[in-house]
């Protein structure tokens, strides 16, 4: 697992992320439709999703959303479920995916590596920000962040903002930990990349880990399957505010098409069925415009975090 973690960090932070496919001929964008140098009108738009929960059904869930965008844009739109945020970033870098639903940290990485542009973000419970939480068993005896030393940590994905970046940076600051590797190997006894916020929480619930870092509050999404989730699991702390998840686009999309995509997504706020889909997929209540400046706090956290990594 430690080797896997190191590999993930190298993969995330390397300047040359390996592309998911070919850059020429294998992507969905047609060079024949260029409206200007470096800008493309694709024959097909691929929207990339990474499941935070319920990964088995997300492809079917987003199909009506893809169909709606296809009707509005006059271009075929496909929803594609990626294995993790790293795969989504790579796919946007190679133009296999043109529209990505990615969290703040994933956006920062994609922007740094491939000039991916944020155009929209989510609103949850009336807010454009949220916090990450530390989740443990109610009877674990763990009462504070200091009690986590020597425990097993379950996080969703190494490119998850709330699941990894902000909690890791907070713990490294609070306990004067010099590197991410030291956090994994010296503070915690082990780190587990669980694959999703729900599966990280379930790992703790089932006794496979001692603490999970997730969005606040992942427990509410699990009560149908685990009715005693709220009683069996407790929150011992939160991070600082984090900008909400993004809808981001690749740099080579035609500017007019980017604006059309933005307008279609914003129009979904008036369609309860479409918003219901976004709520089922990512717990989004609304979609609003966003700019790169709003993610400066994430860039600053990442820069501090990045500088402390030892390979």
N, C-alpha and C positions, 0 to 999 in steps of 0.2 A: 504493500500500500504506500509506503514511503517513496519507493521508486516511482510508483504511479503519480504521486503528488508532484514530485520533482519534474517528471516528464510533462505534466499538465502546465506547470508554471513556465517551463522552457517554451512549450508550445504557445502559450498565451503571450509571452513577452518578447519572443523572437521577432525581429524586424520582418523577416520573410516568412509569414505563415504559409504553410503548404496549401495550395489550392485544392478544392474538392474535385475539380474537373478541369477540362481544358479551357484556356482563355479564348481561343479562337475556334469557332466551328462547333464547340460542344455546349455553348451557353444558349440562353433563350433570347438574347437580343440580336436583332437583325441589323447588320451594318448597312444594309440597303436603305434602312429607314432613318438614317442619320439626318437630323435637322441642322447640325452644325458640328464643328470639330469637337470630339470628346463627348457628344451628347447623342443618346440613342432613343428611338421609339421602338421598343421591342414588340415582336409579334405576340409574345406571351409574357405576362408578369407573374412571377413566382413570389408568393408571400411565405416567409419562413417563420415557423413557430417552434418554440421549445416548451414542452409541457412542464408546468410547475406542479401539476397534479393530474390524475386521471388520464395518463398518456395513451391508454388503449382506445379512447373514444374521441380524442381531440381532432383527428382528421375528419371524422364524420361531422363533428360539431361545427367546424369552421367552413364546411362546404357551402352552406347558404350565404355566408359572408363573401366567399370568393365569387359566387354566382352574382351577387348584388353588385360587386365592384365591376365584374365583367360587363354587366348590362349598362352600368353608368359610364364606363370608360370606352366601351366599344372594342375592348381588347380582351382576349382570353386571360383569365386570372386563375391561378392554381394555388391552393394552399398545401404547403409541404411541411411535415413535422420532422425536425432535425433531432439528432441524438442528444445534443447538448449545445451550449452557447458557443463553444469553440467551433463546432461544425457550422453553425449559422454564420459566425464571423468569417470563416474561410469561404463559405459559399457566397457571401456578399462580396468578398474580395475578388473572387473569380467570376463574378457576375452570373452565377448560377441562381442566385436569389436577388431580387431587386428591391423588395420591401421586407424589412425585418422587424419583428416584434421582439425587441431586446431590452434588457434592463439597463440601468444607468452605467454600470461598470462595463457591460458588454458593448454599449454604445461608445464609451470612451476608448476602448481598445480598437473597435472598428473604425472610429474616427481617426485615431492615431495612425493605424496601419494602412487604411484604405480611403480616407477622406469621406467615409460614410456620413450622411447628413441627417440630423434629427429634424423632423417636421411636426411631430405631434407627441403628446404624452397622455397618460391615463389620469383620471381623477377617481379617487376612491373616498367614499364617505365625505365628499365635499372638499377634499384636500389634494393638492398636487405633490405632497410628500408623504412619507411613511417612515416607520422605524423597523429595524430588525430586532428580534427577540431571542433570548436564551431560554430554551425549554428543557426541563428535567422532570423526572418522576416526582410526584408529590411526596412520596415516602423515602426519597433518596438520601435525605440529610444534607443535600446541597442547598445552601441558602444564599450564597454570594458568588461573584465571579472568582474570587480567590479560592473558593472550594473546588473549582474546576481543575486545579492542578493535579496531574496524574490520571485524569479521566480520559475516556474515549469520546472524541468529538465527531459527530455526524453533520456534514454540511451538504447542501444540494449539489453544488457544482463549483469548481474553482473560479469560474467567471461570473458567479452570482453576486450581485451587489449586496443584498441583505443576507444571503446565505454564507458568504465568505469574506468579501473585501472589507466591509465596515466592521464586522465583529473581529476579524483578524487584526485590523489596524487598531481598534480600541484595546484589545488585549495586549498587543505589543507595546502600546503607549503606557497602559496602566501598570504593567508588570515589568517594564524596561527589558523587553525581549528584543534581541538585536536583529533577528531575521525570521522570515516565515518558516524556514526549515526548523529553527530552534523552537518556534511555537508548536510545531507538529511533533517534534521528537523529544523536546526537553520539558515543555510546559504540559502539553497533553501526552498521554502515553501512545495514542494512535489517532489518526484522522481517517474518516471514511467518507468518500464521495458517494453519496446515496443516490444521486440521479434526479432528485426532485425535493421540493420543500416538504411534501406530504410523506415521502419515503424516509426523509431524515427524521421527521417527527415519529414515524412509526418505528424506526430503529430504536429510538429511546423507549417508546411505549412497550416494545417487545423485549427490551433488555439487551439489545445488541450494541447499544451505545449509552453513554451517560448524559450527554447534552447534545441538543440539536440547535443550530442557528437557522432561523427561518424568518419569513415575513410575519408581521403581526396582524392577525392572529391565525395562523394556519390551523389551529385546533378546530375552529368553527367549520372548516371544510371537511372535517373527518368524523364528525359526530354521527352521521348516518351509518357509517361502517363501524365506528367505535363509539357507542353511545355514552360510555363513561370517560371519554377523552378529556373533557374539561375537568373532571374530578381527579383523574389519575395523573394528569400532567399539570405542571405549574410553570409560570414565567418568573425568572429570577433577575431579569434585567433587560434593558433596551440599549440600542445605539442612539446616536444623534440622528437628526432628520436626514432622509435620503430622497432625492428627486424620484418621482415615479417612473415607471417603465416607459419606453419610447416606441414610437413607430418611426423607423429610420429608413432612408432610401440610399441607393448607391449613387455615387457622384456623377455617373455617366448618363443618367436618365435625363431626357429632355426637360427643360425648365417648365415648359407649359404643362407637360404630363405630371410633373411633381405637384404643381399647383392643383391640377385636376384631382389627383389622388388625395391631396389634403382636403379639398372641398367635399369629396365624396365621403371620406371618413367623418368629417365634421357634421355632415348631413345625417349620419347615422344616429346622432343624438336625438333626433326627432322620430326615430323608428324604434319603438320598444322591443320589437323582435330582434333587431340587430344588436341593440345594447344588451339584451338578455344573453345573446351568444357570447359577447365580450365578457360579460359577468361570469358565465359558466367556464370560460377558458381561463381568464386571468383575474376575475373579481373586479373588473373595471365597471364603474358606474357611468362614466362619461369620458369623452375624448376632447382634448383641448390643444391649442397650438403650443409649440415649444421651440426654444432656441438653444443653441450651443452654450450660451452664457449661463443658463440655468444649471448646467452640469459641471461648473467650475469646481464646486466642492468635491465632486467625485474625482476630478482630475487631480486636485490637490492631495486627496487621500491616497490615490493611486501612486502619485509621484513619491510621497513619503514612504509608502509601502514598497514600491519598486526599488527605491534606493537601499532598503534594508535587506533585500533578498540576497542570500548567499548561495551560489551554485557550487 
